[in-house]
Structures are given as structure tokens and as C-alpha cells.
Amino acid sequence: MQKIYLDNAATTPLNPEVVEVMCDQLRNNFGNPSSTHEHGRKARALLESTRKQIAAYFKCSPSQVLFTSGGSEADNLVLQNAARHWGIKRFISSEIEHHAVLHALDAIKKQNEVAVEFVRMDAFGEIDMEHLEELLKSSDLPCMVSLMMVNNEIGNLLNTTEVSALCKENNALFHSDTVQGIGHVAFNLEDTPIDFIAASAHKFHGPKGVGFAIVPKGIRIEPLIHGGEQEMGTRAGTENTHSIAGMGKALEMALEDYEKDREYVGGLKQYFIEQLRRNFNEIEFNGRSADPDKSAFHILSVRFPKDIPMLLFNLDLNGISASGGSACQSGSNKGSHVLSAILDEKESEKTSVRFSFCKHNSCQEIDRVIEVLKDLI
């Protein structure tokens, strides 16, 4: 049976070049970066060259780049420091953020005297910028805004430039979960001055279990994990050097191939949209995922005209991997919190599927998916 993977927003297959880099480091660069002998210095050189490489891509200082275990840790590192150490008393976010932000804010609110407020959205999940401005102007409490660059379920693009300007005008810090954006949105921190961003390598054909945060100069990050002085004192634990090397290679390839991938993967997504509309009546697309100007080129959230029990299960039986929402909700009986926030009760009861694409997919695979959907629906 042909296997078709259309869940690239959950994780991506590793580039072969990434595997080669990681295997080479595992064999030949196994030293502890904190050791002062030759093996340790070689590992340290790898870490710092990768840090400089990432900083150059995003036009920031290498000292601003902190390696983490992934996007969730990077988000928590920023949000928890904000409440515990930087005097932030108020967070403004949205109801459709990734749970790495929403659950972190829930925990922070229980442990600290902070307020958490949500900005209004329209029926497509787009942020109401006027309401965001109203919220920012409504209080003098030290404030942080946390809004994701690309929504992981519906693919909506945030106007980070406008949000950044509003935050600066109102003396608020701006944190953005950019996990789905890196490799899928062209940006740097000079042109789009977001204060804090988070990345996870496995979203751009790198390994799982490694990512990074970028933070402003001059802000002291207190560690969540204690034990050593690694990562400039912000994160105890021996660095995951071979994975960091793989992440560096994956990011290099993602950014070098960005325009080519955007055209090819975006073309696949548009072809899928056309085939869905041609073959199914009354099909809808959640959020702005069908709009190439307002959504990331790799995510499409499809809402079918009725409830179709076991659709994901039957797609899987036919060798097709997709998602009902974010992969983080797998095994949960709860529906998508994102779709629940933007759809009314009637529309929420209909079956929605997130298909997400990468450079390894093809039009032939999409044709196969359409045929299977026709049989199942």
C-alpha cells in the first residue's frame, strides 16, 4: 500500500543531509562542550558556530540565541521568566494559541499574581487589531503580548509587524511562538522586531527534541532547569550537540530553499484546494487556510459538509496520515480548541481535517487522497 504523509505541521521527515551531519557528529564529535580538553573544545566550537549561524539568519547577536529541547520549552522559558523575574503583571494572548502558550499561561496564573486577557478574533480566527490596541491602552501594568506567527491548526498568518509596532508604542513586550513560521515565513528580527521567538527543529526537517529561543540583549533569563551553567547560565544540562548540528543544517537548507519550497509546496496546496472543490459539494476551509496571502503555504484545514465518523481512522487504514487538529491533541477526547473558538456549534460538529504538506509530497499523492476521500465520503 502506498503511504502518504500529509501531517507535516505535526512533524517533518528528516532531510538526508541532516541525518548525515548528525551521524558524523555522533561518530566524531562526542565531547562534552563544557570540557576544556581538545574533545570538549571541538564540541564547543560546533555549538558556537551553529549559534552564530542562527543569529546571522535572524539578524541578531549570537548571545541572544539559547538552545532548548524545542518550542514548548522555549515558550515556557520566556513566559515564566516574564512573570517570575521581569515584573510582568499582565499577559495578552488569544484563545487559539498553541497549548505550549495557553497551558503555560494557566500555570503562571495559578502561581503568580498576573492577569491573562484574550484579544477578540473574527470568524476566520484573525486577530482584531483594534481590540488589541484597546487592551494595550487600558492598563499601565507591565504587559507582555503572546501571539503566534502561524497558527498550527488553521495556518493563519499574524501581521507581526503591526503587532510589534503596537507593542512598542504601548511599552509592552512581544513574544511570538514562531514554531510553524520558521522555514515557512521569511522574516528577520531587524525588519520585524519581535522581542522573543521560539523554534523547534522538527518542524523544518530537523531532529526532534531540539530548538531555540531568541531573546533581547540585556534581559537576564533565569533557568527553569537547575544544575549547571550551560547556555550562558540559562539552562542546565549537557548540550545535545549532534541534534543542534542537525538543526543548523536543517535551518540552512530551509532558508536556502525557501522560495523554491514556497512555490512548490504552495502549488500542491492550491492543487488540493481545487480538487476538493471540484469533487465535493459545500466544502469549507477553516480560518484563512485557503487564502494564499493570509495563510502559511503548508497548512490546509478542511471542513466537510457533515460529521463523518472515523474519517481519520479510515484514511490511516488507506495509508494516509493527516490530523484532526494539532498532533498535541492525539489521544484526547476533546475537540480542537482552535476550531471551537472560531466556529459555531453547528459547524463545529462537522468533521474537519488538517492536511499539511512538504517538499516530499506530490500531485500524484494528492490525486490518491482525493480518490480515497471520494470512496469514504
Secondary structure, 3 states (H helix, E strand, C coil): CCCEECECCCCCCCCHHHHHHHHHHHHHCCCCCCCCCHHHHHHHHHHHHHHHHHHHHHCCCHHHEEEECCHHHHHHHHHHHHHHCCCCCEEEECCCCCHHHHHHHHHHHHHCCCEEEECCECCCCCECHHHHHHHHHCCCCCEEEECCCECCCCCEECCHHHHHHHHHHCCCEEEEECCCCECCECCCCCCCCCCEEEEEHHHCCCCCCCEEEECCCCCCCCCCCCCCCHHHHCCCCCCCHHHHHHHHHHHHHHHHCHHHHHHHHHHHHHHHHHHHHHHCCCCEECCCCCCCCCECCCEEEEECCCCCCCHHHHHHHCCEECECCCHHHCCCCCCCHHHHHHCCHHHHCCCEEEEECCCCCCHHHHHHHHHHHHHHC
